[in-house]
Amino acid sequence: MRLDQTTLELHSRGRGSYDITGEVAACVSSAGVVTGLCQVFLQHTSASLMLCENADPQVRVDLETFMADLAPDGDRRLAHRTEGPDDMPAHIRAILTGASVQVPVAQGRLALGTWQGIYLWEHRTGAYRRRAVVTVWGE
């Protein structure tokens, strides 16, 4: 059994989704695991990870539109505003979408579907540095 863990430093330019599939795939490749699992865990509470369509970027635009209606910035019902009007909505979005993804490893590669990619989903409006722990284990 092999076990490998790497921390990726990811950079966002503000609210939106960022394809990190290549960075995660590189971690899997360097781990030397042929068959196993890859877990990616984001160490933040105002951004999230998602498996999403990778062919049509309009899918991710539509997700942003949906989230803007679900958890709008500056919602007067929300008390937590420590870091600005996008702070609590970012926490809500992150809780709803999740901090980790798990993908099988097959033949030494991520066993993603044809139209799947792994994305950092930044929920804050400013640019941020984010850390993701990538753990790969298997044979």
Secondary structure as GFF3:
##gff-version 3
##sequence-region A 1 139
A	DSSP	beta_strand	2	11	.	.	.	ID=ss1
A	DSSP	beta_strand	16	19	.	.	.	ID=ss2
A	DSSP	alpha_helix	21	31	.	.	.	ID=ss3
A	DSSP	beta_strand	36	42	.	.	.	ID=ss4
A	DSSP	beta_strand	47	53	.	.	.	ID=ss5
A	DSSP	alpha_helix	58	70	.	.	.	ID=ss6
A	DSSP	alpha_helix	87	97	.	.	.	ID=ss7
A	DSSP	beta_strand	100	106	.	.	.	ID=ss8
A	DSSP	beta_strand	109	110	.	.	.	ID=ss9
A	DSSP	beta_strand	116	122	.	.	.	ID=ss10
A	DSSP	beta_strand	129	138	.	.	.	ID=ss11
###
